[in-house]
Amino acid sequence: MHKLNGLERFAPGLAELSVEELKAIEVFTLLWTLFEAQALDTSATPKKLLSFRSAGSVKVI
């Protein structure tokens, strides 16, 4: 995935990841961005995450 090549200087080893690993990173990043925007009002602070969890919005297993 050439679109991540520029990140190698910030994340050494990124170029050695498999296509499946890079896809997992891409999917997680998209899902996290959506979650942060919709559930946390674009502010994923530890306090907000704990508040979200305490409100029963998510179950921790």
MODELLER restraints for C-alpha pairs under 7 A, 6 or more apart:
rsr = mdl.restraints
at = mdl.atoms
rsr.add(forms.Gaussian(group=physical.xy_distance, feature=features.Distance(at['CA:5:A'], at['CA:15:A']), mean=6.81, stdev=0.5))
rsr.add(forms.Gaussian(group=physical.xy_distance, feature=features.Distance(at['CA:8:A'], at['CA:14:A']), mean=5.62, stdev=0.5))
rsr.add(forms.Gaussian(group=physical.xy_distance, feature=features.Distance(at['CA:8:A'], at['CA:15:A']), mean=6.53, stdev=0.5))
rsr.add(forms.Gaussian(group=physical.xy_distance, feature=features.Distance(at['CA:36:A'], at['CA:42:A']), mean=5.08, stdev=0.5))
rsr.add(forms.Gaussian(group=physical.xy_distance, feature=features.Distance(at['CA:36:A'], at['CA:43:A']), mean=6.46, stdev=0.5))
rsr.add(forms.Gaussian(group=physical.xy_distance, feature=features.Distance(at['CA:36:A'], at['CA:44:A']), mean=5.90, stdev=0.5))
rsr.add(forms.Gaussian(group=physical.xy_distance, feature=features.Distance(at['CA:40:A'], at['CA:48:A']), mean=6.77, stdev=0.5))
